[in-house]
């Protein structure tokens, strides 16, 4: 049994562990958001194939069960629509990392903040070895960089090993970190 639950409440959304039954919905969300996703995320350019996403989900399911990486899709409870994705994975030495993306027509609603907040709380609640949770992004990705400070993360510094892998990236990254012993916990 995985250390993290299959479902996490997150304010205006809920996080559900990646499952094959979500394939059609995630393909639709990626297609709808392709232009924006491809700007920041190398896996989105070119548009991922259905087989690629199927393999991605199967890999996420195995990693979830093995307690290596916990991948979730974001759903709006009132509409039932898949509106993004988020995950938590091990970085080593008590550090875990969070990543997220939100469907283009749902940005600006606090969904990324809600997802990252739920995963931060889950890391500290369910993973006793989690001492730090980090969020990294390119410095040019302003909307993504707005999330960590809302959750009490502190800017740790520049990401020294940042390759340009997508058109919107500059190669200059930020690393935000939150410690288990943060006063907000």
C-alpha positions in Angstrom: 0.0 0.0 0.0 1.3 3.4 -1.0 2.4 5.9 1.7 0.2 8.7 0.3 -3.6 8.3 -0.2 -5.1 7.9 -3.7 -7.2 11.0 -3.1 -6.3 14.3 -1.5 -8.8 17.2 -0.9 -7.3 20.5 -1.9 -9.8 23.4 -1.4 -11.4 24.1 -4.8 -10.0 20.9 -6.4 -9.2 17.3 -5.5 -6.2 15.3 -6.4 -6.8 11.8 -7.6 -3.9 9.3 -8.2 -3.2 8.9 -11.9 -5.3 6.0 -13.4 -5.7 4.7 -17.0 -9.4 5.7 -16.8 -8.2 9.3 -16.9 -6.4 8.9 -20.3 -9.1 10.6 -22.4 -9.5 13.5 -20.0 -5.8 14.1 -19.7 -5.4 14.0 -23.5 -8.1 16.6 -23.9 -6.6 18.8 -21.2 -3.1 18.6 -22.8 -4.5 19.3 -26.2 -6.5 22.3 -24.9 -3.4 23.7 -23.2 -0.7 22.5 -25.6 0.6 25.9 -26.6 1.1 27.0 -23.0 2.5 23.7 -21.8 4.9 23.4 -24.7 6.3 26.8 -23.7 7.6 25.5 -20.3 7.5 21.7 -20.3 9.7 19.7 -22.7 7.4 16.6 -22.6 4.7 18.7 -24.2 6.5 19.5 -27.5 5.6 18.0 -29.7 2.0 17.2 -28.6 2.3 13.9 -26.7 0.8 10.9 -28.3 -2.0 8.8 -26.7 0.5 5.9 -26.3 3.0 8.3 -24.6 0.4 9.4 -22.1 -0.8 5.9 -21.5 2.8 4.8 -20.8 3.2 7.9 -18.6 0.1 6.9 -16.5 1.2 3.3 -16.2 4.6 4.5 -15.0 3.0 6.8 -12.5 0.8 4.1 -11.2 3.9 1.8 -10.6 5.9 4.6 -9.0 3.0 5.5 -6.8 2.7 1.9 -5.5 6.5 1.7 -5.1 6.5 5.0 -3.0 8.9 6.7 -5.4 6.7 9.3 -7.1 3.1 10.2 -6.4 1.4 11.5 -9.5 -2.1 13.0 -9.4 -4.6 14.6 -11.7 -6.5 17.6 -10.5 -10.3 17.5 -10.7 -12.9 20.1 -10.1 -15.4 18.4 -7.8 -18.4 20.4 -9.0 -17.8 19.8 -12.7 -15.9 16.5 -12.5 -13.4 17.8 -15.1 -9.7 17.1 -15.1 -8.0 20.5 -14.9 -4.3 19.7 -14.5 -1.7 17.5 -12.9 0.6 17.6 -10.0 3.2 15.3 -8.4 5.6 14.7 -5.6 8.8 12.8 -5.9 11.9 11.9 -4.0 15.1 14.0 -4.6 17.3 12.3 -1.9 18.6 13.4 1.5 15.2 14.0 2.9 14.2 16.3 0.0 11.1 15.9 -2.1 10.0 18.0 -5.1 6.6 19.1 -6.3 5.6 19.9 -9.9 2.3 21.1 -11.3 0.4 22.3 -14.4 -3.1 23.6 -14.8 -5.3 23.6 -17.9 -5.1 26.9 -19.7 -8.8 27.8 -19.3 -8.5 27.2 -15.5 -5.4 29.2 -14.6 -5.7 32.1 -12.1 -8.1 30.2 -9.9 -5.6 29.0 -7.3 -5.6 25.4 -8.5 -1.8 25.1 -8.7 -1.5 26.6 -5.2 -4.1 24.3 -3.8 -2.4 21.2 -5.4 1.1 22.2 -4.2 -0.3 23.0 -0.7 -2.0 19.6 -0.5 1.1 17.8 -1.6 3.3 19.7 0.8 1.0 18.8 3.7 0.9 15.2 2.6 4.7 14.9 2.3 5.1 16.1 5.9 2.1 14.0 7.2 2.8 10.7 5.5 6.5 10.7 4.8 8.5 10.8 8.0 11.7 11.1 6.1 10.6 14.3 4.4 12.6 17.1 5.8 12.3 19.5 2.9 9.9 20.0 0.0 11.1 22.0 -3.0 9.5 23.6 -6.0 11.7 24.5 -9.0 10.8 26.5 -12.1 12.4 28.8 -14.7 12.6 32.4 -13.6 10.6 33.5 -16.6 7.6 31.5 -15.5 5.9 34.1 -13.4 2.6 32.3 -12.7 4.5 29.2 -11.5 6.8 31.3 -9.4 3.9 33.0 -7.7 2.8 29.7 -6.0 5.6 28.9 -3.5 5.5 32.1 -1.5 1.8 31.8 -1.0 2.5 28.5 0.8 5.3 29.7 3.0 8.1 28.5 0.9 11.3 30.5 1.0 13.5 31.3 -2.0 16.5 29.1 -1.6 18.3 30.5 -4.5 19.0 30.1 -8.2 18.9 26.7 -9.8 22.6 26.2 -10.8 22.0 23.3 -13.2 19.2 24.5 -15.4 19.2 23.5 -19.1 17.0 25.2 -21.6 14.6 22.5 -22.7 11.6 24.4 -23.8 11.0 27.7 -25.8 9.9 29.8 -22.8 12.8 28.8 -20.6 15.8 31.0 -20.0 18.1 28.6 -18.3 17.8 30.6 -15.1 15.9 28.8 -12.5 14.5 29.3 -9.0 14.5 26.8 -6.1 11.9 27.4 -3.4 12.0 25.3 -0.3 9.9 24.6 2.8 11.2 22.8 5.8 9.2 20.4 7.9 9.7 22.6 10.9 8.3 25.7 9.2 6.1 27.7 11.6 3.1 27.4 9.3 3.1 23.5 9.6 
